[in-house]
Structures are given as C-alpha cells and as structure tokens.
Amino acid sequence: MIETRPLKPRLETPSPKIETLLRVTDLSVRIDTRKGLVRPVDHVSFSLASGRTLGIVGESGCGKTMLCRALIRLLPPGGRVRGAEMRFNGVDMGALSEKALSRIRGRDMAMVFQNPMTALNPVMRVGKQIDENLRLHTATARKDVRDAAVNCLRQVGMPHPDRYVDCYPHQLSGGMRQRVVIAVALCCRPKLLIADEPTTALDVTVQAEILRRFDRLQDKYGMAIILVTHNLAIAANHTDEVAVMYGGRIVEHAPTGVLFSRMRHPYTQTLMAAVPRLDAPAGEPFRTIEGQPPDLSNPSMGCGFADRCPYVRPVCRRAAPPLTGFNNDHRFACFFPLGDGQG
C-alpha cells in the first residue's frame, strides 16, 4: 500500500467556509472519428473547492486528459460536450460564448499541458509567450511586461530568469521548459489550475521541485488544482482528494487518505497492486492488470471493468453500476465493493 505524507495538514479538516469553485454535473464528451463515435468521457460529476487539489488517476486512455480539455472547451476536431452543467466561480460555462470563454481561459482557469515542447511556440522567445498572456488578461503596461515575465519565471524556480527569458524553447532543458509552461499558466494567478501530467519525462529531483512549487503557490494564492497523473505516489502526497477514472468514468472518488487506506472498487485495488515496490522480494515479477481497457467506441452495457475484474458476477455484465457510496465523501461504482465479503 502507498503511504501518504501529511504535506498539507491544514486541509485534513476542511473549513466550512471553503466554497465550491467548480461543480461539474453529468459531463460527457463525444468525438466523431472515421471509425465512428468515441465516448472518452461518460457521465462524470464532481466538485472542487478553492484551495484544494483533486488528483485524477487511471491508465492511459481512460479519459483523464479529455476530461480536462472539456473543462476549458479545448476539444479536438469533432469533439463536443453533451448533457453537462458546469459552473465555475458561480458562472454557467455552458451559457458562455466563445469570446466570453476566451476571457476566462488563461486568466481565471489555466492549464499546464502534458508535453512542454509542443505546448510552447518554438519560434517565439519564452518571455514573449508569458507577455502575451499578461497583456491579454491583465492591465500590465507594455514597458513592464518583460519585468513581469522575469518575475513569473522566478516564482516557478527558473534559474537566472533574466537570462532565460530571452531564450527560445529549444535552448532550454526539459525541466526549464516545463517551468515556462507553468509560468505561462500561473502569470495571471488563476483561480483554477489544471495540470495534465506536469512532471512527465522529468527526473525525480526536478519533479519534486515542481510539485513543491505547486503546493507553495497554492498556499500563497488559494487556487484550486486538478492534478492528472499516472504516479500514485504523487497523488498520495500532493492531493486532498482523488478520483479514479476507468473507461471514461469516475469509478471511485474519496479523500486521499481514505482512498489509499480503504479502497472500495476492484479497479482501484488492481491499480494500486501494479505499483512497483522497493521492498518486494528480488526477482519477483511486476504485477500487471490482466486484459485490456474497454473500447470507448463500443462501450458495453455493463460495468466497464467486468472483463478484467477478479470478482465479476453476471449482474456486472448486464448493467453499469452507479457512482454511489455511504456518504458524499467516498463514492464508488461497484455492485460488490471491496470489504463486502471480498477483497
């Protein structure tokens, strides 16, 4: 089992004054492709309060990135949101025009994209890319934008920011490019930061530094964070609550400590069991999840995890279990959850 460290003890007992910043109800995404209709996100609901971090975990292809892109309305060609109500900071996002959405994106809601090299314009100096966001969304004077960009790079831990602000992306290391992407996202001090695998392909020291920066900036500005990651240790130590996605749906959602100590969904159990352990006996093979994730262009009528579940029963193939639980703090989508005579 992955142990959690109390990195943010102030959030162990949330204050009743914390207000919901983002509320998503019944969000689905449909994408028209040459091979047919794909359902990467299917009936997802959750809420997030200011100053808190929601981790989203799951295998590749489970819908994590598409969910994030749906939140800021940056879907691929052929993609569309269906049947959702999304309220951000009290505003109905579905009722906004594209022009109104563009004023919110980058200012109140920002995203750190997965690949820093493709997220940055290769023919524009990094300082100019920060300047562009500042000038679009703030009242920063033209003569002050360079100093503001340098300060943004300094806040995310860029060494010698006054020197690197004039560099092109290809002149920077992977860790530096990732800092630039984060600086672009944070320069307007957004209320919500969506970080999609923000430490992918970075060495562990740079990874730890960036995650610590996130925690400090969140404490400083009180922003909410959605942190998408494959690394369960990162989710355990840098989030307040975790949503486990599988087949485009949330199959379990709970406070971080509760999820890692009392998991209820079989998929969460197998996902945890597949994490390599340093204390495992020498020569012991890595545990894997048998089978393949479901085909999102041809979803089954029953539980999406039925073909891979060690506890499957006939009813699991006939109907999809709803996301329910004993209370609003711990929800799971399983007819026969762990702890009820199994697992």
N, C-alpha and C positions, 0 to 999 in steps of 0.2 A: 504494500500500500504506500502511496506517495504521501509523505508528511508535509504539512503546511506550517509555515512560519508566520508568526503574528506581525507581519510587516506594517500593517495599518490598523493598530488596535483601536483607534478612535471609531472605527466602523463596525466593531464587533457587536455593539449595542446601538443601532442606528437611532438618531434623534428623531422624535416625532415631528420635528419642524422641517425635516427633509421633504422637499416637494418633488413630485414626479415631473421630470423634464421631457421624457419621451414615452409615449404609450402607443404600441402597435397592436392592432386587433385584426386577426384573420387575414394576414398578408400572404398572398400567393403571387408567384411570378410565372408567366408563360412565355416561352420563346419559340417562335416559328422557325424551323430549320428545314433543310432539304429532306431530312429523314423523318420529318413530322414534328408534332408538338412536343416540347420538352417542358417538364414541370420541376425546375430546380428548387423552388421554394413553395411549400404547400401548407396553407392554413397555419401560419406562425403568429403567435401572440406573445408579447412580453412588455414589460415596462422597466424604465430605468430612472433613478433619481439623480439629481445633481450631486456631484462629489463622489459618486460610486463607480465601480468598474465591473462591467459584465464581461466574463470570458465566454467565448463561443468555441467549442472544440468538436472534433469529429474527423473522420477520414477525409482524404481528398475526394472531391466530387459530391460531398453531402449537402452542399448548398450554402456554405458559410460566406464565401465571397459574394455570391449573387444576392444574398440577403442584405449585405452591407451596401451593395450598389443600388439595390431597390430603395433603401432608406434615403439616399441622396439623389435618386432618379437619374442614375447614370448607367442604364442597362445597355447591353449590346444590341446591334440591329435586330429587329424582330421581337425584342423583349417588351413586355408590358406588365404592369401591376394590375391584379384583379382582386376585387372584393375586399379591399383593405381600408381600414381607418387608421391614419397615422396623425397623431397630434404631437407637435414638437413645440415646447415652450408655450403651450396653450393655443397654437395655431394649427388649423386643419391643413396639412400639407397637400391633401388631395384637391383642395379647392384653389390652390395657387396656380397662377400662370407660370410659364417657363421663365419669364422675366423676373417674377417675384421669387421663384426658386433660386435663380442665379444670384440674387442678393443675399440669400441665406447661406448657400453653399460657399464655403471659404471664409465666411465671417462668423456665423453662429454655429455652423455644422461643417466640420472639416474631416478629410480622410487622408490617412497615410497609406499609399498603395503598396502592393506586395513587392514589386521589383523597382528599386530606386533608380536603376539605369533607364528603364523605359518610362518611369514617371516624370523624369526631368527632360526638358528640351535640350538636346545635345548641342545646338548651335547658339545657345543663349547662356551668358555668364550666370552663375548661380545667384549672385546678388540681384541681378535683374529679375530673376524668377520670383524672388521674395518681394522685390519692389513692386512688381506687377500686382500681387495680391494686396499689398499695403495701399497702393494708390487706388485700387478698385473699391476697396471696402472701408478705408479709413480716411481721415482728413489730414494725413501726413503730408506736409509740404514737399514739393519736388526736391528742394535743396537738402531736405532732411532724410530722404528715403535711404540713402546709402548708409548713413549712420544707424538708422533703424534696422536695416538688414544685418549690419555687423553685430548689433546688439542681439538680434534674434539668433544668429549663429552662436554667439557667446552663451546664450541661455541653454542651448541644447548641447553644450560641451565641445564645440568645434575649436580645435587648437589654432591659434593665430587667425582669428576670424577676419581681421582687417586685411590679411594677405589672401586668404582663400575666397573671399567674397568676389574677387575679380577672376576667378578660375572658371573653366568650363567643366562640365561633369566628368568628362573622360580623364581629366587631370587629377581627380580625387580617388581615394581608395573607396572600397565598398562601404566601410563604416562612415566615412565622411559624406558620401552621397546620401546615405540613409539619414544622417543628421540634417542635411539640407532639405530633404523631403519633409522631415518632421518640423523644421523651422518654417517652411512654407505653410504647413498646416496650422502651426501654432501662432504665427505672427499677428493674427487678429484676435487672439485669445478667445477661441470658440467656446461655446457652452457645451458642445459635444464633440469629442474626438473619436473617429472610427479608425482603428489601427489594424490593418489587414496583414497579418504575419510581418510585423515591423522589424523583426530581427532575423528574417530568413537569410541564410548564407553568410551570416556574420559569425566571427569567432566568439567564444563564450565570454571573454572579457569585455568586448565591445557590446555584446548582447546585454550583459548585466548592467553596464553603464547606461545604456539607452533606457532600459526598464526602470532603473533608479531615477533617471531624469523624468520619466513619465510620472512616477509617484510624487516627486518633488513639485513638478509643475501643477499636478492635480491638487496637491495640498495648497499651493500658492493661489491658484485661480478658481478652485472649486468646480472644475469642469467634470462632466461625466465622460467615461471612456468605455467604448466597446472594443475589446481586445480579442482578435481572432488568432488562434494559434493551434499548431499541432502538438506543441510541447506541453504536456500535462503538468510538468513541474512549474512552468511559468504560470499556468492558470492557477495552480495551487498557492503560489506565493505572491501573486500580483493582482488578484481579483477579489471582489466581495461576494460575487455570485457567479455561477457557471450554468450555461445552457449547453446541453449535449445535442448535436444535430445528427440525424441519420436519414438518408433518403429524402432530403428536403424538408424534414420536420424536426421540431424540438421533441426529443423523446424523454428528456429529464431536465429539470431546472430546479436549482436549490442554492442556498447559501454555500459558499465554497467549502467551509469546514464540514457541513452536513453532507454534501455530495461525496466528498472523499472519504468520509468515515461510515456513511450509511447509504450507499448507493442502492437504488431500487430497481433500475432497469438492467436486464441482462446485457444489453449492448454496452452500457457504461462499465459493467463488470469485465467484459472481454477486452474493452479498450484499455482499461487500467492494467489488466493482466499482461497485455502485449508490451508494456513499458519495460525496457531492459533494466536489470538491477545489478548494481555493483557487488552485492552480497550473494549473487547466485553462484551455485557450485561451478567450478571450472569445467568447461566442456558441455555444459547444459545448453541445448539448442534454444534459440529465441522462440517465445510463444507468439503465435500469429492468430488472426481471426479467420477461421475457415470460410471458404466461399468468396463470393464477390458482392459488392454493393448492388443495390437494385437498379434496374434500368429506368431512368427517370422519364423516358419517352413512352414507357409501357408499364405504369405502376400496377401493382397487384391490388386486389380488393381488400386483402387482409393487412396484417402487420408487415411493414417493410422488412423487418428483421427476421421474419419467420423462417426463411430458408437457411439462416445461419445460427439460429438460436438453439442452445442445448436443451431448453425447457419447452419447446414448442408443443402446442396441443391443437387439435382440429379447429377449435374456435378461432385460433390466431390467424388461420388462413382464410377465414370467412368474413371477418370484419376487422376494421382498423380500430385499435383501442384509443379512446380519447385521452387527452392530457389532463389527468386529474390527480388528486392526492388527498392526504389527510388534512392539509391546510394550504393556504396560498404560498407558504414559504417553500414547500417541497412538492413538486408536481412531477408525475411520470406517466408515460403512455404504455401501460402494460396490463394485460388481464391477470397475469400471475406474477406480481412483482417479487423481487428477492426479499427474503425474510418471511414470506407467507408459505413456509413449508418447503422452500427450495433455496439454492444458492449457499 
